[in-house]
Amino acid sequence: MLARHRRHSGSMTRAAFLSARNDVLANVAVVAAGLLTAYTRSAWPDVVVGLGIALMNAGAGQGIYQLAREEHHAAFP
């Protein structure tokens, strides 16, 4: 539902899209990590997926922060 809004300007729209996208990707990765963990009996798939999710969310957060600052500077020059 949010795919059609992914190119709209605005930090709130972008944040909603990135949040939904990251949630879907994280859920798929967690399921895959669970299967790999059960198969290999190792915690490494969980660790790798956890770090990947953290990096993905940090990157999205940084992008939203920059966009919001640009909007703020445009509104209050």
N, C-alpha and C positions, 0 to 999 in steps of 0.2 A: 504494500500500500504506500510505503514511503518512497519507493523507487522513482516515482515520477517527480518527486520534490528534491532529489539529490543535487540538482544543479541550481536550485534557487539560492539567491544570496540571502544572507541573514544567519547570524550565529545560532539562533534558536532552532531554525529549520535544519541547519547542518548538524547541530548537536543531536537532534532527534533521529536523523537518518543514521549518523555514525553509531549512536547507541544501539539502535535496532540491528544494524549490520553486524556490529561487534558481538552482540548477544547471540545472534544466529551462528556466527563463526565459532564463538567460544563453546557453545553447546555441542556443535558437531565435533570440535576438537576434544572436548571432555569425554564424549562417548567413545571416540577413537582411542583416546588414552586409556580409558577403562578397559577396552578390549585388549589393547596391547599389554597393559599391566596384568590382566588375567592370564594372558598367553605366556608372557615372559617371566612373570612373578618378580618383576623389578619395579621399583618406584620411579625410575628415570622417565618413562613416558609422562607421568603426572608432573614431574618437575619441569620437563621441557615445555609441556602445554601451559603450565602455570606461568612460566617466564614469558612465553609467547603472548599469552593473554595480557600480562602486565605491560609488555612493550606495545602491544596494539592499542591498549587503552591510553597509555601515556602519550603515544603519538597523536591519537584523536584528541585528547585533552589539550595538547600543545597547539594543535591546529585551530581548535575552537577558541582558545584563549587569544591567539593572534587575531583571528577574525573579529572577536568581540572588542579587542583593543582598537582595531581599525575603525569599527563602527562607532566606538566611543569618541575617537579623535575626529571623525567626520561630523558627529553631532555637536561636539564641543570644541571647536578649533582654537 
